[in-house]
Amino acid sequence: MAKNLVIVESPSKSKTIEKYLGGDYKVVSSKGHIRDLATSGQYGLGVDIEDGFKPNYVPIKGKSSVIKELKKDVKDSEIVYLASDPDREGEAIAWHLKDALGIKDKNYKRVLFNEITHDKVIEAIENPTVIDDNLVKSQETRRIFDRIIGFRLSKLLQSKIGAKSAGRVQSVALKLIVDREREIEAFVPEEYWTITAIFPEYEAELFKYKTETIELHNEEEANKVLNELGQDYTVESVEKKEKAKKSKFPFITSTLQQEASTKLGFPARKTMSIAQKLYEGVDLGKETVGLITYMRTDSVRLSDEFVKPAMKYIEKEFGKKYVGYVKKGKKKENVQDAHEAIRPTSVLRSPLKVKEYLSSDEFKLYSLIYKRTLASLMSDASVNQTTIIFDNNDYKFKTTGSILIFEGYLKIYKDYESNEDKILPELGEKEVASTTNVDCSQHFTNPPARYTEAKLIKEMEELGIGRPSTYATIIDTIKSRDYVTLEEKKFKPTEMGIETTDKLQEFFSDLINTDYTRDMEDDLDRIAEGGLVWNEVLKKFYDLFEPRVKNAFSDMEKKAPEETGEDCPECGSPLVIRKGKYGAFTACSNYPECKYIKKEEKEVIEIMDCPLCDGKIVEKPTRRGKVFYGCTHYPKCKFASWDKPTGEMCPECGKYLVEKKDKIKCSECDYTK
């Protein structure tokens, strides 16, 4: 029992932390969750409904060997530090480790690493806590909610309409997309006209007649105005204001995903994957260190420990006038304030200093986080804004201009926020400007825009559905289930997505909606705070939900399979398209009396001559539909590759070249074309 054992979630994190702690500590990884609900029992839920929703946990597939190794490590250790991630999911993982590995209360400590730096790791080890049972119960309740809703509704939809799945938050997110599409379809464009006076250095747009806002609905109304205009525009008023332009708060999980989507073009999944790497640790040559704090947070708070050196850094690098203030965020519902905002672990590690150690995408995301955090502590930018109102026979025209007079936070954040000067000439009241160049244009109102990934995340956050840490998974799910397609980076529901939503709304409209889902999140928060009993919350839900499911199984109309127009060669019944585990196939509609299945002739796509024999390399599908590349002489020839061969050979080693991550590389050596 010579060593203290530290168990973390990530293997890469374990290497970083072990360097900090030294020889008295062994740091190992659980590689995430080790257990999950079984798929046995009533409806395969892995939950004993009758016994107070008692969960039945089993090792996750492939984790039995991990558990076995961890048990050996625990046996050889005196104290076990459970150091899974510092959130509800991490708290649950810590509890599962303690329970599954048989660790006694006196032999464990719970430690929280909000950032993976030497000092913070040591500080966490020296100030351990215990597992928060309320957080564990909150996560457990969420998991059981998701299992019950997911399993029961997915089974229902699979049997009735052939949809792949449904989920507690996934189905509400899909409903948002479908509802928006219906708004677009129902939208009736309205005609309107604008009139703009064009001067050499600026333009002024008509906005009032006398004191009333003017709206022009057709060409006749627009022509009436044109006929009453003269060429002289008299300056009625000139208003000059100095306006402050404030920086935004530092990032939380949802705003990081949104900004990385709009500014860097990163999907939410990619953003969170890169952020995880930056949090867990990057090898900087002389040290391995986490570059950012924990990336799953709802809080915009920054610690004094970071703010004070950051303010000094701003003053040193940019000057005293650029030093700003700490913004105070309004307390929102459902905000978990256990962690700070996402920020760099050290203000001294500027993006350029660590650039050589990061991939291109890692550098882009780190730069965004670093500059956003620093900008939030810098002074406001200042803009001189000028508004000039002209009068032309009682028709009022307006033009505005602005000049940036002090950069403030834009000194560091201007790459992500545009601010172009629009300079107006110096004009005084009663001064006359003349023009005969007047633009009269017809327009039509636009329907509401489809959701981009960033807009959908923002909408879910504002509605209080799901948690920011789950948004990436939710979006991946509705895409992978073919419920939506992307058109110009915007979500459009498929026919299956629309049908799935319509069926759920027909039978579960009071449960699958934003209000009920938000209330469920509130209940989970109250369980985490110790204000509600977890299984009482589940019982209240289940007593409402399960009768609806049984009713839907009974009353929901089953969708007939699509006919192909061919007859079965064995019994003469129509052939139909059915969906199976490995995709669609054509079979007899008279199943199970007739078990005929049509064998599909698949096009063979030849890629190149086989480098191992005289066969051909062709595309081949796995049983799950994934494509790989193999030889026509299989099994005699065992050539196989997941990467697509190009048909060319490497000029350096003679092996074949493949397409890999948008590059042409050698399958054997380091050659890149």
N, C-alpha and C positions, 0 to 999 in steps of 0.2 A: 504493500500500500504506500509506495513511495511518492506517487504522483497525485496531484489534484487533476480531476478530469473536467474539461470544459466541452459541452456539446453545443454546437451551433448548427444552423440549417444548411449553410452553403460550404462546399469544399474549398472554394477559393478564399472565403472569409476565414476558414480555419487556419490556413497557411499564414495569413497576415497576422492573426491574433497570436498564434503560437510564437512568432518572432518577438512579439512585445512581452510575453509573459515569462519566457525563459524556461530553463530545464525542470523547474518544479511543477510544471503544468503540461499535460497532454491535451491537445485540442483536436477533436474529431467532429465529423459532420453526420447529421441524420439524413441529409439530402432532402430536406423538406418534411412533410407529414410522413409518419410511419404507419398510421392506422386510419381507417375510414369505416363508415357504416357498412355492415354486411349487406348482401342482397338476398337474404333469406327472410323467412317469416311472412306475415300477411302482406300481400302485394309486393313482396321483395323489398320492403322498406328498410329492413334492418332495425326496426324500432318496435318495441312491444307496446302497442297502443293501450292495451288493457292494464298494463303495469306502469301507469304514469309516464308513458312515452320513454321507457327505459331503452337506451341505445345499446345495440350489440356491435361492438367494434372488432374488426379483424385486421391483420396486417395487409397493407396495400400490396398488390402483386409486385413481386421482385424485392420487397423490403424485409422478407424473413431473414435473409442473410445479413442485412444491415442490423436488424434487431439482435441477432445472434452475436455479432461482433461487438455491438455496444454493451451487451450484457457482460461479455468478458472484460471490457474496459472498466465497467462499473465495479465488477468484482475485485479488480486490482487497484481500486481507488478508494481513498478515505472520504473525500468530499467531491460531490458532483455539482458543477456549476451549469445550470440549464440556461443557455444564452441564445435561445431562439429569438426571432425578430421582435422588436418592442411594439407589438400591436395585438389586437384580439386573436388573430390567427396564430401569432407567435406564442401567445399565452396558452392557447389550446395545445399547440405542439409541445410546449414544456410540460403540460399536465399529462399528455399521452406518453411522453418519454418517461416521466416519473412512474406512471401507472404500469406501463408495459415492461419496463426494466426492473420493476420491483424495488425502487429506491425508497428508503425510509425517510421520514420527515427530518430526522436528525442528521441525515447524510447528504442533504441537498441544499443548494442556495439558488435563487433566481437572480440572474443579472441581466441588465438591459444596456445594450450598446446603441446609443443614439447616433454615434459617429465612430468610425473605425480609425482612430488615431491613438498613438501610444498613450498619451496622458489620459484620454477618456476611457480607454480600455482598463488601465490600471485603476482609475477612479471607480469604475463600475464594479470591478472585482473586490475592491476594498469597501464598497457600500452595497452589499447584496440585499435583496428583499425576498419575499416569498411569492408563490403563485397566487394570483388574484382569482379566487374561485368564481366571483361574479362575472369577470371577463370571460372565463372559460365557459360558464353556463350561457352567456350571451352568444358566443360563437357556436356552441353546441346547438342552441335553439335555432340559430340561422341555418345551420347545416341540416337539421331535421325539417325545418320549413321547406328548404330547397329540395330535399329528398322527397317529401310527401307531394308537394306541388309538381315537381318535375316528373316523378315516376307516374303519378296518377294521370296527369293531363297528357303527358307524352304517349302513354299507352292508349288513352282515349283517342287522341288525334291520329295516331298510327293506324288504329283499327278502323276509323271512320273515314278519314280523308287522305291517308297516306302521308301526312306531315311527319317530319322527323322528330320534333321535340317541342316542348313548351317549358316555361320557367317562370319563377316568381318575378324577376325583374326583366329578364329577356323578353317576355311577352308584352310587358308594358312599354319597353323601348320600341319594339316592333309596332305596337299600336300608335305610338307617336309618329312614326314614319308613314304608316297607312293613313292616319287621320290627316296628315299634311298633304298626302297625295290626293285625298278626296277634296280637300280645300282647293287644291290647284285645279282639279277637274271641274269643280263647281264654280270656279271663278269666272265672272263676266267682266271683261275689260271695259273700262269707262274712258271715253274720249275726253281729252283736255288739251288746251292750247297755251303756249307761252309766248310772250312778247319780250324781246331783249333789244335794248338800244346798244349799238356797238360803236365805241369810241376808239381812237388809235391805241390807247394804253390800257383800256379796261372795258368792261361790259357792265350794264346795269339792267336788272330785270324788273319788270312790272310786278307789283305785289299788292297795290291798293288803289281804290278810286275814292278820293277824298279821305274819309277816315275808315272806310270799310274794306276788309280783305276782298280782293276780286278773284273770281274764278271764271274761266272762259271754257265753255263746254263744247263749242262747235266753231266752225269757220265763220259763220255769220256773226257771232258775237266778237270774234277776233277782228274781223274786218271793220266792224263798227268802231272799235277802239283805234285801229290804224287810221281810219278816216278822220278821227278827232284829234290826232296828234300833230303837233307842229314840229319844226326842226330844232327848236330851242328847249334846253333842259336847264331849269333854274335850280341852283343848289338851295334846298330848303333847310337842311341841317347837316352839320358835320360833327360826328361824335368820336372822340378819341379816348380809348381806355387802355390801361395797362392791365393785362390779365395774366394770372398765374397758371401755369400748366404743370400739374402735379404728376409725379411718377406714380406707378402702380405699386401695390403691395408685393413683397417677395412671394415666390411661388408656393402654392399648395399642390397636392397631387393633381387635382382637376385642371387648375390653370396652367400647370406645366404641360399637361397633355394637350390642352387647347393651343397654347402658344407654340409648342414644338410642331403641331400640325400645321398651323397657319404660316409660321415663319420659316420652318425647316422642312416641311413636307413629310414629317415622320408620322406613321400610324401610332396610335396609343400603345399598342403592344411593343413596338420598337422603342419608343420613348422610355417605357418602364424597364425594358431589358437593359438598355444602356445605363439608365439611372442606377439600376441595381449593381452593375459593374463598378460605377463610379463610387457608390456607397461602400461596397465590400472591400475595395482596395486596388490600387494601381501601383505597379512596380516603377518607382521613379529613379531607379539606379542605385542610390545609396540607401533608400528605404522604400518599404511598401506601405501605402497609406490610403485610407478612404478620402476621396476628394470632396464628397458632399455628405450632408447629414441624411438621416433616414428619409426615404422618398415617399412614404405613405403617411400623409398628415393632412389634417383639415385646418391647421392653425397658421395664421400669418405672423405669429409672435417670433421675435428674435431675442436671444439671450443677451444680457448685459456683457457677458463674457466675449461675445462676438462684436456687439455694437461698439464698445469702447475702442478696441484696436482698429475697427473699420473706420470710425470717425477720424482717428489720427492718421490713418492711411489716406483717406480722402483729402485731408488738409495738406498732407505732405506732397501728394501726387498732383493735386489740382488747385490747391489754394483754399484759404479759409472761407471764402465766399461760396464755395461749393459744398460746404458741410451743411447737411440738412437736419432732419429730425426723425424720430421714430414714429411711424404712423400707428395709430390705434384703430384696430378693426372692430366693427360692430359684432357683437356676439350673435352668431347665427344658431338656429336650431340644428341639432344633430352634429354639432362640431365637437370632435374629440381633440382636446387641447393638450394631450399628453406630450406631444412633440412640438418642436419648433417648426417654423417654415423650412422649406428645402433651401439650404444655403451651402456655400463652400465651408469646409472645416477650418480653413485658414485664409484670411484675406490676403496674405502674402503669397499664396500660390496662384498668381495670376494665370490666365489661360496661356499666354505666350511662354511662360516659364515651364509649363508642363506639356506643351504641344507635342514635343518629340516623343513623348511616352504614350500618346493617345492615338487611336485611329481617327480618321477624318470625322466620322459621325460622333465619336466620343468627345472630340474637341469642340464640335459645333454645339452639342448639348451642354457641355461644361461651361463654355463661353456664355451661353444664354443664361444659365443659372447664376453664374458669377456676376455678370453685368446687371441682371435684374435685381439681385440682392443688394449690390452696391448702389445702384440707382435709387432704390427705395429709401436709402439713407442720405441721399444728396438733396441739395436745395432745389426748389421749384424752378423751372424755366420761366422766363418772362417774355410776354408777347405784347407789342403795341398793336392794338386792333383799331382800325378806322372804319366807320360806317358813314357813307354819304347817301343822303336821300335827295332825289331830284323831283321837281314838279314839272309836269307838262300838261297844261290844261286840266288840272285836278287829278291827273293820273300820276301815281307815285312810283318811282323807280328806285331800286336800291343796289348799291355795290359795296362790297366789303374787302378790306385788305388787311394784311397782318405782317409784321416784321418781328423776327426773333431778336430781342435785344439782350438776352442773357441765356446762355445754353443750359445752365443748371445741370440737372441729371442727364440731359441729352448729350452732354459731353462724353458719356460712356455708353448711352443706350440708343444713340441716333441710328445705328444700323438696324434697329428693330421698330423704330417709330419715325415716320416721315414728317418733316416740318418745313414746307417750302414757303419762302417769303412771297407775298403778293403785294407789290408796292403800288400805291395810288398817288397820283399827282397832288400837289398842294392846292386845294380849292377852298375858297371862302364862301360864306353864306351870301346869297343873292348873285353869286357869280354864275354866268351862263356858259354852258357847254353846248355845242351844236353838232348834230349829225342827222343825216338822212338814211343812214344804214341801220335798218331795223329788221331783225330776224323774227319771223312769225312762224312757229312750228307746231305741228300736230303731234300729240303723244297719246299713249294709252297706258292706263295703270297696269302694273304687273302683278301677277299672282304671288302669294308668299313663296319664298325660295325653299327648295328641298334642303334637308339637313346635310351639311358636311359632317365629318366626324367630330370636328371641334364644336360645331353648333349643337350636335346631339349630346355631347358630353356636358356642355354648358346648360342645356335644357334639363337634363337629368339631375344635375347638381342643384339647379334652382328649384326644381320640383321636389327635391329631397328623396329621390328614389335610388336605391342601391348605395354603394359606397364608392368613393373615388378609386379605391384600389381594385374594384371589380369592373370598372367601365371598359377596360381593354378586353377582358374576357367576354363581356356581354356583346360587344361589337363584333368580335371574332366569331361568336356563336351564331348570330343572325346572318352573318355573311356565309359561314361554312354550311349552314342549313339550307342555303339557297332561298332564304326568305327575302333577301334584298340583292340588288345589283348596284354597281357604282357607275354613274354616268356623269362625266366631268367632275369626278371626286365627290359626287352627291348621291345620297341613298335614294333608290327608287324601289318600291316593293315589287316583288314578283307576284304572279297569280297565286302561287302557293302561300306567299306571305300574307296576301290580302284575305285569302280563304281561311287561313289559320286564325287570323285576327277576328274575322267575322264570326266564326264558329265559337271562339272563346267568348266574344261579347254576347252572343245569343244565349249562352248558358251561364256565364260567369261575370257579367258586366259589373256587378257590385264588388267583385273580388280582384279582377284583373283590371285595375285602373290606378291612376297616379295617387289618388287620395288614400286608398286602402294600403297601397304599397308603402307610402310615406308613413302612415300610422303604424305599420308593421316595423319600420325602422325606428320609430319613436319607442315602441315597446322593447325592441332589442337594446336600445340605449338605456332604458329604465331598468332592464334586467342587469346590464353591466354596472349600473349604479346601486344595485341592491333594492330597487324600488318595486320590482314585480317578481313573482315566482315563475320560473321558466316554464314548468310543465302546465301551470294553470293557463298561461298565455297560449300554449300549444293546444290545450283542450278546447278553449273557447273558439279557436280558429277551426280545429278539426270538426267540431260539432256543427259548424256552419258549412264547411267545405265538402265533407264526404257525402252528405245526402245529395248535394248538387252534382257530384261526379257520378253517382249511381243513376241519377235522373238523366244525365247526359248520355251515359252508356245505353240507357233504354230508349231515349227519345231522339238523339242526334241521328239524322239521316246518313246512311252509309253511301259514300260516293262510289258510283259504278266505275269499274276500270275502263280505260279508253280502248275502244275497238280499233284494230289495225286495218279492217276492210278485207282481211283474208279469213278463210275457213280452215278449221282444223282438219289436217289430212287423215286423221284417225277416226273422228266421230262426226265431223261436219259442223260442229258448233263454231261460233265466231272466235277468232283469236284476239286476245287482249294484251295490253301492256301491264305487267305487274311489277311491283317493286320488291326487291329482295335485299338480303344483307349486303350483297356486293353490287348493287345497282339494278337498273331496269332490265327486264327480259320479257320475251314474248311467249305466252303460254295459252292453253285452251281455257275458255271461259267456263267449261263444264267440269272444272276441278271441284271435288276430288274424284268424281266418277272417271274422268279422263285426265291422265297425268302427262299429256303431251307438252313438251317444251321445245320450242324452235331453236335449233342451233344456228347461231349467228356467224356468218362468214366475215371474219375480220380482215381488213386490209393489212397486208404485211408491208411495213415501211423499212426498206433496206437503208442502212447508214453507210456501211463500208465493208471491205473484205475483212474477215477475221484475222487478227494478227497472230493467232495461235494455230490455226488450221486452214483448210481450204473452204470453210463455210462463210456465211455472211452474217454481219452484225445487224440485228433488227430490233425494233421497239417491241417490248413485251410488257403486258400488264401483270401486276401481282393480283392476288385474289381480292385485295381491297382497292384495286383500281389505280395504284401508283405505278408509274412507268419506270422500267429499267431497260438496260440494253444487254442483250445476250446473243449467243451464237445459235444458228439454225441447226448445228450438229449436237446440241445439248441432248442427252447428258454425257455423250462421249467427249465433247469439249465443254469445259467449265467456265469459259469467258463470261464475265458479268460486270456491269458498271452502272452505278446510279447516275453518273455524269454522262451527258450525251457526247459520244465521240464525234469529231469533226470530219473524219476521213483523211486528215493530214497526219504526218508523222513528225515527231520532234527532231529539229535539226541538230540538237546537242547529244541526245542519248538514243534516238531512234525509236522510242516508244510512241504510242498514239497520243494525240492532243484531244482535249475535252473542253466543253463549254462549262465554266464554273463561275458563278456570281458575276455574270456579264463580262467575263474575261476568257480568253483562250489560254489554257495552261496545259503543261505536260502532265500525263497521268503518273509519271514516275519521278522526274527531277523537278527542279525549281524554275524551269524555263517558262516564261510568260511571253506570249506573242504581242 
